[in-house]
Amino acid sequence: MASDVIKRRLAAILSADVVGYSRMMGDDEESTFEILRQCRQIIDSNVAEKGGRIVATGGDSVLAEFSSAVEAVRCALDMQTGVAKCNSDLPEERRMRFRIGINLGDVMVSGDDILGDGVNIAARLEQIAEPESI
């Protein structure tokens, strides 16, 4: 049956997450939310400028896909630079420090969502990345 065929495509997947977000929310939810909102404006803009698409967000995380691995890396670099500027006037303990993982791999497509090992690898790379790194 044609409707049972899983659609796949090659994609550059960017997975980003804030280090210590739960602690920050526990300390001051409203301030943390506002800082994250400012950072997300930078991130969302960078993803769009580099031709990417935000697939999912969950609190402090962002999952985006790109048709180009080069553009995904350029986006990640711009994200880290923009977030650093956003953090510059904040006390050390209030700064958003993103870890970013990028993987070029095959993904399964379900509506607007992407899943599969290609996404999982990007998430694992993000988890082992140093704060403020790619």
SULHU-V98695 format. One record per helix or strand of 2 or more residues. SS is the DSSP state (H for helix, E for strand). FROM is the first residue (numbers start at 1). LEN is the number of residues. If there is no record, write none. Layout:
((SS/FROM/LEN) (SS/FROM/LEN))
This chain:
((H/2/3) (E/7/12) (H/21/7) (H/29/21) (E/53/6) (E/61/6) (H/69/19) (H/92/3) (E/98/13) (E/113/3) (H/117/12))
